[in-house]
Every structure is written in C-alpha cells, then in structure tokens.
C-alpha cells in the first residue's frame, strides 16, 4: 500500500482529494525530471534571459540579439544606432521560434535606445520593446517607452553578503520607493536607501518588501500592471541604484523581498507583451481566458513551456542579478483557478476540482523549487485569499512549496473593528479566532495593513484611529485624547 502524502496524513479531511494531490505531485516530478534530463538542473533551465535578449559576448567580441516570436513573419532591430531604420538590421529565423542577429562590438553602446520592428502573424507592423530588456525608459516629451542598452563599463561592486534565513520570523515593512518620501514627487532608490532604510532598521523591522519594481507604464497601478518583467522601474533610478538600495539594506541586517507580479500583465501593446508576435496567444491565453475582467489585464498561459521558462528565468534574474532575498507573489488566487478565484470556497472540492488551474499550480511548484535551489532559506510568500490547502507546505509533502502565506482576513478585521466597534465592545474571543485562523503546518504572515487597505479604496489604520485630529494635534504641547489613543 502506497503511503499517503504527508499533507493528507496531517489533515484526514483531505483524503477524498488524495488522488488529485498525488496527480499534482506526479506531474511536478515528471516535469522536473524532463527539465533535469534536458538541462541538468532547474536553475540551468531557468536561464532563458541569458539566451534571449540583447547581450555582449566578450569571447567573440560581438553583440547577439535574440527574440522568441514564433508566429512573427519578420523581426528587425531598430534604434538610434541605425536612425530607426526598419529594414537595415533584420533578424534571422532560427529553430523553435527564435530570431537572431549578430553585430560587431562597436555597433551598439551603453545607453542607446532600441526596439524591435515586428511584422506579426496577422500582418500587423509594430515597434515593440524586447521581452527580456534589462531597462526601459520613457521619453519625457512623447511619453513613449523604449528599450535601453544597459551595459555599464564598471559593474556594481557589492559590499555585503546576506543570508535570508538569518532573520528568523520576518517583520515586514512594505514600501513603494516612489511614494516613500515627504515631497510631492517621485522618489528614488538611493533616497530610499539613505533616508528610509535607517528608520526602518531603527523601528525593528528585519524585512523590506518593495512594490512597483518591475517596469510598468502607468504609475497609478502601483506597479501591478507590469510591461517589462526584467527591467527595474526607471522612474526611481538605474539598476545600479536598486542594487545600492539592496546592498545598503543587507548592511543593516534587513532582507529585501520583491513584490513579483506573475499573475497577469499589462494589456498595453506598445509597452508590453500583449500580441507580441501577432498571434494573440504567444504569452497569454487566447480569447476570454486570456483576459482578466476585474484587473483589465492579460493572463499568462502557464501550460506553454516557453512561458513557464520565461517566468522561471525572471525569478532567477531577480534573485541573482539584484540579490533579492525572496518574493511576495502577487495575485496567487487568480492563478490557482480558472475562475480567477471569484467564487465561494465552501469545501475541499473547490480547491481540487475542475476549476483548479493545474498548469499554474505546476508553474508555482517549479518556481518554489527554483527559489530554494538558487537561494536556500529565501522567503516565498503567497498572496492567496482562497485558503488553498498545502500552498505553503513542502513539495515532498504534497504542497505547492511556498514558505509563507498572508493572513489576508486580519487587516480587514482590524478595519472592521475600528469602523464599527467602540474599544470597550471588542469581542476578544472573536479577535482570537481571527488571529489564530491559519492552516496547520503552514507559516502565516499576520499583518495590520498593506497597500490593499491603505491605498485601494480605504485609508491607513493611523487615519482610522486619529482621522482629522492628525492635522491639528500631533505636537507634544497640544495633547489630545484621540491622538493619545491612536499612538498607543
């Protein structure tokens, strides 16, 4: 008799779902075996960003430009290096939908602007930003985005090493770099490093979670409509400035997490991946399944191996190039289900039935495995509102492999208390129940508030506690009971 998965042994109510759990385990093992048979390791497989893109090769003293656009009719490189001539630098079609161009060392230079001109499968002619571009910048006059060759003559010199497992339980300070300063402007990575991080360390936090790092065309999206997945947001500075921020944090004993968005992508064609090769389904599902109606964005096709490799390579890139200590995966609920999680979860059948997106679950399992393979002890937090069993259990137990999940009901409960209950009427039994409501064996991040409460249609807990009195009675010589309660 085959031993039951530990996930089932620990929760006998999952026994009716044992078959589904074992099928997930078997599919993951099969896919991992195929990857290791082809590439030796999962990390080596997650190396697409070093093959595709624009790279200088010192050994051959040449630039190699590659792009995956399987349905495209033609691809050419354009930029200020060739006066944006769409005919002078065509790429050659290789196997597996890859296009390639080789250029001499003096053809391209650090800081030059580039795009690809793609004649799509549908006959469309569009100038596109390369999918794996390392930097994208916006013209302040036309507001048009371009890719930028980023190959500084001197590499960034790291001063600090850091082990994310050294922090123990993460005490997380969530922040948006551009909004982190007092002045009404977009602030920078270096300002955050020099002005904000010392205060974060002094306050006792051991982890910083950065929003809006992946490049996004609409600032008001708070970074959740990503266009260039490998480019650090240029509004806040250069890639080296972001590395300086992370290195400074490590010097203060602070881990840095990237709020990574792999649940969807911006619909924009000019800046993003939408309809990249003119097929309508290169990176995303075709038709309604590729549309997220609530978020007005595109949904990845996790069943396509090239898409999984693209996203896995993205995970590796941020861990290695910038030395992030882990991730908070945004919108995991939307990934886990064909319904995008827009339903009630009344029984275990809802997690393992036909609505479960097994392709997305396989991707998340591979991502969790890759993170620990590349950086043992790294943090991988899942934002899930459904309560998927095993989401944060080890893969060998039958889980999906995240290290932590967010306790998403807690911050909403705090706001409910502050909005609708007097202090003396708080139900402590109910409060204890909300705080203790977590799955057995799954590490949970309990938190007071995040951007979802403070920015998206609500206000901060400080404002719920002190409201307008914050404007008039914060000075020490002017005490006020509302302020005293809020500060306490």
C-alpha positions as CSV (number, residue, x, y, z in Angstrom):
1,X,0.0,0.0,0.0
2,X,1.4,3.4,-1.0
3,X,1.9,5.8,1.8
4,X,-0.3,8.8,1.8
5,X,1.2,12.2,1.2
6,X,2.0,13.9,4.5
7,X,-0.4,16.7,3.6
8,X,-3.2,14.1,3.7
9,X,-1.8,12.4,6.8
10,X,-1.8,15.8,8.6
11,X,-5.4,16.6,7.6
12,X,-7.6,13.5,7.2
13,X,-10.4,15.6,5.7
14,X,-8.2,15.8,2.6
15,X,-8.5,12.0,2.0
16,X,-11.1,12.4,-0.7
17,X,-8.7,14.7,-2.5
18,X,-5.7,12.3,-2.2
19,X,-5.8,11.3,-5.9
20,X,-5.7,14.9,-7.0
21,X,-2.8,15.7,-4.7
22,X,-0.9,12.7,-5.9
23,X,-1.5,13.6,-9.5
24,X,-0.1,17.1,-8.8
25,X,3.0,15.5,-7.2
26,X,3.4,13.1,-10.1
27,X,3.1,15.8,-12.7
28,X,5.6,18.0,-10.9
29,X,8.1,15.1,-10.6
30,X,7.6,14.3,-14.3
31,X,8.2,17.8,-15.4
32,X,11.2,18.4,-13.2
33,X,12.7,15.1,-14.4
34,X,12.2,16.2,-18.0
35,X,13.8,19.5,-17.3
36,X,16.8,18.0,-15.5
37,X,17.2,15.4,-18.3
38,X,17.4,18.2,-20.8
39,X,19.2,21.0,-18.8
40,X,20.7,19.0,-15.9
41,X,19.3,21.4,-13.3
42,X,16.2,23.5,-12.9
43,X,18.4,26.6,-12.4
44,X,20.2,25.9,-15.8
45,X,16.8,25.7,-17.4
46,X,15.7,29.0,-15.9
47,X,18.4,30.7,-17.9
48,X,16.3,32.0,-20.8
49,X,17.1,35.6,-20.1
50,X,20.8,35.0,-20.8
51,X,20.0,33.4,-24.2
52,X,17.2,35.7,-25.3
53,X,17.7,39.5,-25.2
54,X,20.5,41.8,-26.2
55,X,23.9,40.6,-24.9
56,X,27.5,41.4,-25.5
57,X,29.7,38.4,-25.8
58,X,33.4,39.2,-24.9
59,X,34.8,35.9,-26.2
60,X,33.6,36.6,-29.7
61,X,33.6,40.4,-29.3
62,X,30.1,40.8,-30.7
63,X,26.5,41.6,-29.8
64,X,23.9,38.9,-30.1
65,X,20.3,39.9,-30.3
66,X,17.7,37.1,-29.9
67,X,13.9,37.2,-29.5
68,X,11.3,34.5,-29.2
69,X,8.4,35.4,-31.6
70,X,7.3,32.1,-33.1
71,X,4.4,33.4,-35.2
72,X,6.1,36.6,-36.5
73,X,6.7,37.0,-40.2
74,X,9.8,39.1,-39.7
75,X,11.8,40.8,-36.9
76,X,14.3,43.6,-37.2
77,X,16.3,45.7,-34.7
78,X,15.8,49.4,-34.7
79,X,17.1,52.2,-32.6
80,X,19.1,55.4,-32.5
81,X,22.2,53.3,-33.6
82,X,20.6,53.0,-37.1
83,X,18.3,56.0,-37.2
84,X,15.4,53.8,-36.5
85,X,15.7,52.1,-39.9
86,X,13.2,49.2,-40.0
87,X,15.0,47.5,-42.9
88,X,18.7,47.7,-42.2
89,X,19.1,45.1,-39.4
90,X,16.8,42.1,-39.9
91,X,17.0,39.1,-37.5
92,X,17.4,35.6,-38.9
93,X,14.8,33.0,-38.1
94,X,16.2,30.0,-36.1
95,X,14.5,26.9,-34.7
96,X,11.8,27.0,-32.1
97,X,10.5,30.4,-32.9
98,X,13.7,32.2,-32.0
99,X,15.1,35.1,-34.1
100,X,18.8,36.2,-34.1
101,X,21.1,39.0,-35.2
102,X,24.8,39.3,-34.6
103,X,26.5,42.7,-34.6
104,X,30.1,43.8,-34.2
105,X,31.2,45.2,-30.8
106,X,31.1,48.8,-32.0
107,X,27.5,48.6,-33.4
108,X,25.8,49.1,-30.0
109,X,26.7,51.1,-27.0
110,X,25.6,51.5,-23.4
111,X,22.6,53.9,-23.1
112,X,21.4,53.6,-26.7
113,X,17.7,53.3,-27.3
114,X,16.3,50.2,-29.1
115,X,13.1,48.5,-30.2
116,X,12.2,45.6,-32.4
117,X,10.1,46.1,-35.5
118,X,7.9,43.0,-35.8
119,X,5.7,42.0,-38.7
120,X,3.2,39.8,-36.9
121,X,1.3,36.7,-38.0
122,X,-1.7,38.9,-38.6
123,X,0.3,41.3,-40.9
124,X,0.5,44.0,-38.2
125,X,3.6,46.1,-38.2
126,X,4.6,47.3,-34.7
127,X,7.6,48.6,-32.9
128,X,8.0,46.6,-29.7
129,X,10.2,46.6,-26.7
130,X,12.3,43.3,-26.4
131,X,10.7,40.9,-24.0
132,X,13.8,40.4,-21.8
133,X,15.1,44.0,-22.0
134,X,17.0,45.0,-18.8
135,X,16.0,48.6,-18.9
136,X,13.1,50.6,-20.4
137,X,12.9,54.3,-20.3
138,X,10.1,56.8,-21.1
139,X,10.6,59.9,-23.3
140,X,9.6,62.9,-21.1
141,X,8.1,64.7,-24.2
142,X,6.4,61.9,-26.2
143,X,5.9,59.6,-23.2
144,X,6.9,56.7,-25.5
145,X,8.8,53.8,-23.9
146,X,11.9,52.4,-25.5
147,X,14.3,49.6,-24.5
148,X,17.8,50.8,-23.5
149,X,21.1,49.0,-23.9
150,X,22.3,48.7,-20.4
151,X,26.0,47.6,-20.2
152,X,27.8,50.0,-17.8
153,X,31.6,49.9,-18.2
154,X,32.1,49.3,-14.5
155,X,29.9,46.6,-12.8
156,X,28.3,47.4,-9.4
157,X,30.5,46.3,-6.5
158,X,28.6,44.6,-3.7
159,X,29.9,45.3,-0.2
160,X,27.7,43.0,1.9
161,X,26.7,39.3,1.9
162,X,23.4,38.3,3.4
163,X,21.7,35.1,4.4
164,X,17.9,35.5,4.4
165,X,17.5,32.6,6.9
166,X,19.3,34.7,9.5
167,X,16.3,36.9,10.2
168,X,14.1,34.2,11.6
169,X,10.5,35.4,11.6
170,X,10.1,38.2,9.1
171,X,8.9,41.6,10.4
172,X,7.9,43.2,7.1
173,X,8.0,46.9,6.1
174,X,6.1,47.2,2.8
175,X,7.1,50.2,0.7
176,X,6.7,51.9,-2.7
177,X,10.0,53.6,-3.4
178,X,8.5,56.5,-5.4
179,X,6.0,57.3,-2.7
180,X,8.4,56.9,0.3
181,X,9.4,60.5,0.7
182,X,7.6,63.5,2.0
183,X,7.8,65.8,-1.0
184,X,5.1,65.5,-3.7
185,X,7.3,63.9,-6.3
186,X,8.6,60.5,-7.4
187,X,11.5,59.5,-5.1
188,X,14.5,57.4,-5.9
189,X,16.1,54.1,-4.9
190,X,19.1,56.0,-3.4
191,X,16.9,58.3,-1.4
192,X,15.1,55.3,0.0
193,X,18.4,53.6,0.8
194,X,19.9,56.7,2.6
195,X,16.8,58.2,4.2
196,X,14.2,55.5,4.7
197,X,16.2,52.3,5.4
198,X,17.9,53.7,8.6
199,X,14.5,54.5,10.1
200,X,13.2,51.0,9.1
201,X,16.1,49.4,10.9
202,X,15.7,51.6,13.9
203,X,12.0,50.7,14.1
204,X,12.9,47.0,14.4
205,X,11.9,45.6,11.0
206,X,14.1,42.9,9.5
207,X,12.5,42.7,6.1
208,X,11.6,45.3,3.4
209,X,9.0,44.4,0.7
210,X,9.3,46.6,-2.3
211,X,6.3,47.3,-4.6
212,X,6.5,48.5,-8.1
213,X,10.0,47.4,-9.0
214,X,9.2,45.7,-12.3
215,X,8.7,48.3,-15.1
216,X,5.2,49.5,-15.6
217,X,3.8,52.3,-17.8
218,X,1.0,53.5,-15.5
219,X,2.3,54.9,-12.3
220,X,-1.1,54.8,-10.7
221,X,-1.2,51.0,-11.0
222,X,1.3,50.8,-8.0
223,X,3.4,48.5,-10.2
224,X,0.8,45.8,-10.7
225,X,0.4,46.2,-14.5
226,X,3.9,45.1,-15.5
227,X,5.2,45.7,-19.0
228,X,8.9,44.8,-18.9
229,X,9.4,41.9,-16.5
230,X,13.2,42.1,-16.4
231,X,13.6,45.9,-16.1
232,X,13.8,47.7,-12.8
233,X,11.5,50.7,-12.8
234,X,13.4,53.6,-14.4
235,X,11.4,56.3,-12.6
236,X,13.3,55.6,-9.4
237,X,16.8,55.4,-10.9
238,X,19.2,53.0,-12.6
239,X,19.7,49.2,-11.9
240,X,22.8,50.1,-10.0
241,X,20.8,52.4,-7.8
242,X,18.4,49.5,-6.9
243,X,21.5,47.3,-6.2
244,X,22.7,50.1,-3.9
245,X,19.4,50.0,-2.0
246,X,19.5,46.2,-1.6
247,X,23.2,46.3,-0.6
248,X,22.5,49.0,2.0
249,X,19.6,47.0,3.4
250,X,21.8,43.9,3.8
251,X,24.4,46.0,5.6
252,X,21.7,46.9,8.1
253,X,20.7,43.3,8.5
254,X,17.5,43.7,6.5
255,X,16.2,41.2,3.9
256,X,14.6,42.6,0.8
257,X,11.7,41.0,-0.9
258,X,10.4,41.8,-4.4
259,X,6.7,42.1,-4.8
260,X,6.7,40.0,-8.0
261,X,3.8,40.0,-10.5
262,X,3.4,36.8,-12.4
263,X,-0.3,36.5,-12.1
264,X,-1.1,38.8,-15.0
265,X,0.5,41.5,-17.3
266,X,-0.5,44.9,-18.7
267,X,-2.7,44.9,-21.8
268,X,-0.7,47.7,-23.5
269,X,0.7,46.6,-26.8
270,X,3.2,49.4,-27.2
271,X,5.0,48.8,-23.9
272,X,4.2,45.2,-23.0
273,X,3.9,41.6,-24.2
274,X,0.4,41.6,-25.5
275,X,0.1,40.3,-29.1
276,X,3.8,40.4,-29.3
277,X,4.1,38.2,-32.5
278,X,0.7,39.0,-33.9
279,X,-0.8,35.6,-32.9
280,X,-2.8,36.8,-30.0
281,X,-1.7,33.9,-27.8
282,X,2.1,33.9,-27.5
283,X,2.4,34.6,-23.8
284,X,-1.2,34.7,-22.9
285,X,-4.3,32.5,-23.4
286,X,-6.3,33.4,-26.4
287,X,-9.8,34.7,-26.2
288,X,-11.7,35.3,-22.9
289,X,-9.4,33.0,-20.9
290,X,-6.6,35.4,-21.6
291,X,-8.5,38.4,-20.2
292,X,-8.8,39.3,-16.6
293,X,-12.0,41.4,-16.5
294,X,-11.6,42.6,-12.9
295,X,-8.0,43.8,-13.4
296,X,-8.2,44.8,-17.1
297,X,-5.1,42.8,-17.8
298,X,-3.8,39.7,-19.6
299,X,-3.5,36.2,-18.1
300,X,-0.4,34.1,-18.8
301,X,-0.7,30.7,-20.5
302,X,1.2,28.6,-17.8
303,X,0.6,25.5,-19.8
304,X,3.0,26.6,-22.5
305,X,6.6,25.5,-21.7
306,X,8.2,28.7,-23.2
307,X,6.0,30.9,-20.9
308,X,6.9,28.8,-17.8
309,X,10.6,29.2,-18.8
310,X,10.2,32.9,-19.3
311,X,8.7,33.3,-15.8
312,X,11.2,31.0,-14.1
313,X,14.0,32.9,-15.8
314,X,12.5,36.0,-14.4
315,X,12.6,34.6,-10.9
316,X,16.3,33.6,-11.3
317,X,17.2,37.0,-12.7
318,X,15.9,39.0,-9.7
319,X,17.5,36.6,-7.2
320,X,20.9,36.6,-8.9
321,X,21.3,40.0,-10.6
322,X,19.9,42.1,-7.7
323,X,20.3,39.7,-4.8
324,X,16.7,39.9,-3.6
325,X,16.1,37.6,-0.7
326,X,12.8,36.3,-1.9
327,X,9.4,37.3,-3.2
328,X,5.8,38.1,-2.3
329,X,3.9,36.6,-5.2
330,X,1.0,38.9,-6.1
331,X,-2.4,37.6,-7.0
332,X,-1.8,33.9,-6.5
333,X,-5.6,33.2,-6.0
334,X,-6.1,34.4,-9.6
335,X,-3.5,32.0,-10.8
336,X,-4.8,28.9,-9.0
337,X,-8.3,28.8,-10.5
338,X,-9.8,29.2,-14.0
339,X,-12.5,31.3,-12.3
340,X,-9.7,33.6,-11.0
341,X,-10.9,32.8,-7.5
342,X,-14.0,34.8,-8.0
343,X,-16.2,32.3,-6.1
344,X,-17.0,31.0,-2.7
345,X,-14.9,28.2,-1.2
346,X,-17.2,26.0,0.8
347,X,-15.5,22.6,0.7
348,X,-12.2,21.0,-0.2
349,X,-13.8,20.0,-3.6
350,X,-13.5,23.7,-4.6
351,X,-9.7,23.5,-4.4
352,X,-9.1,20.3,-6.3
353,X,-11.9,20.1,-8.8
354,X,-12.1,21.2,-12.4
355,X,-11.7,24.9,-11.6
356,X,-8.2,24.4,-10.3
357,X,-5.6,25.6,-12.9
358,X,-3.2,22.7,-12.8
359,X,-0.8,24.4,-15.3
360,X,-0.5,27.4,-13.0
361,X,0.0,25.2,-10.0
362,X,2.8,23.3,-11.8
363,X,4.5,26.7,-12.6
364,X,4.2,27.8,-8.9
365,X,5.7,24.4,-7.8
366,X,8.6,24.9,-10.1
367,X,9.1,28.5,-9.0
368,X,9.1,27.5,-5.4
369,X,11.7,24.7,-6.1
370,X,13.9,27.1,-8.1
371,X,13.9,29.7,-5.4
372,X,15.2,27.3,-2.8
373,X,17.7,25.8,-5.3
374,X,19.2,29.2,-6.0
375,X,19.0,30.7,-2.5
376,X,18.3,28.2,0.3
377,X,16.4,30.0,3.1
378,X,14.8,32.5,0.7
379,X,11.3,33.7,1.5
380,X,8.4,33.0,-0.8
381,X,5.1,34.5,0.3
382,X,1.8,33.7,-1.4
383,X,-1.0,36.2,-1.6
384,X,-4.0,33.9,-1.6
385,X,-7.5,34.6,-0.4
386,X,-8.9,31.2,-1.0
387,X,-7.0,29.1,1.6
388,X,-5.6,26.6,-0.8
389,X,-4.6,23.6,1.3
390,X,-0.9,22.8,1.1
391,X,0.0,26.1,-0.6
392,X,2.8,26.6,1.9
393,X,3.7,23.0,2.6
394,X,6.9,21.5,1.1
395,X,6.7,19.9,-2.3
396,X,7.6,16.5,-0.9
397,X,4.6,16.7,1.4
398,X,2.2,17.2,-1.5
399,X,2.3,21.0,-1.2
400,X,3.0,23.8,-3.6
401,X,6.1,24.9,-1.9
402,X,5.7,28.5,-0.7
403,X,7.4,29.3,2.7
404,X,4.6,31.7,3.9
405,X,1.1,32.8,3.2
406,X,-0.5,36.1,4.0
407,X,-3.3,36.0,6.6
408,X,-5.5,38.2,4.5
409,X,-8.5,38.4,6.8
410,X,-6.7,40.0,9.7
411,X,-6.2,43.6,8.3
412,X,-9.8,43.7,7.1
413,X,-10.9,42.6,10.6
414,X,-8.9,45.4,12.2
415,X,-10.6,48.0,10.0
416,X,-14.0,46.4,10.7
417,X,-13.3,46.8,14.5
418,X,-12.2,50.4,14.2
419,X,-15.1,51.4,11.9
420,X,-17.9,49.7,13.7
421,X,-17.0,49.0,17.3
422,X,-16.1,51.0,20.4
423,X,-12.9,49.9,22.1
424,X,-14.9,48.6,25.1
425,X,-17.1,46.4,22.8
426,X,-14.4,44.4,21.1
427,X,-15.1,40.7,21.2
428,X,-11.9,39.1,22.4
429,X,-13.0,35.6,21.6
430,X,-13.7,36.6,18.0
431,X,-10.4,38.5,17.8
432,X,-8.5,35.5,19.0
433,X,-10.3,33.3,16.4
434,X,-9.4,35.6,13.6
435,X,-5.7,35.8,14.6
436,X,-5.5,32.0,15.1
437,X,-7.3,31.1,11.9
438,X,-4.5,29.5,9.9
439,X,-3.8,26.2,8.3
440,X,-1.9,23.6,10.4
441,X,1.8,23.4,9.4
442,X,1.7,26.5,7.1
443,X,3.7,29.5,8.2
444,X,1.5,32.6,8.1
445,X,2.3,36.3,7.9
446,X,-0.2,38.2,10.1
447,X,-0.2,41.9,9.3
448,X,-2.0,45.0,10.3
449,X,-2.4,46.6,6.9
450,X,-0.9,46.8,3.4
451,X,-1.4,48.7,0.2
452,X,-4.7,46.9,-0.3
453,X,-6.1,48.6,2.8
454,X,-4.2,51.8,2.9
455,X,-4.4,52.8,-0.8
456,X,-7.1,50.8,-2.6
457,X,-10.4,52.4,-1.7
458,X,-9.6,52.8,2.0
459,X,-7.3,54.6,4.4
460,X,-4.5,53.8,6.8
461,X,-5.1,52.5,10.3
462,X,-3.5,55.6,11.6
463,X,-6.2,57.6,9.9
464,X,-8.9,55.3,11.2
465,X,-7.5,55.8,14.7
466,X,-6.8,59.6,14.6
467,X,-8.6,60.9,11.5
468,X,-8.6,64.8,11.2
469,X,-7.1,65.3,14.6
470,X,-3.7,64.2,13.0
471,X,-3.7,67.6,11.2
472,X,-4.1,69.7,14.4
473,X,-2.9,67.9,17.5
474,X,0.3,66.0,16.8
475,X,2.6,68.5,18.6
476,X,3.7,67.5,22.1
477,X,2.5,70.8,23.6
478,X,-1.0,70.1,22.3
479,X,-2.2,66.8,23.7
480,X,-5.5,65.3,22.6
481,X,-7.2,62.0,23.7
482,X,-7.8,60.9,20.1
483,X,-4.1,61.2,19.3
484,X,-3.1,59.6,22.6
485,X,-5.3,56.6,21.7
486,X,-4.0,56.4,18.2
487,X,-0.3,56.5,19.2
488,X,-0.9,53.9,21.9
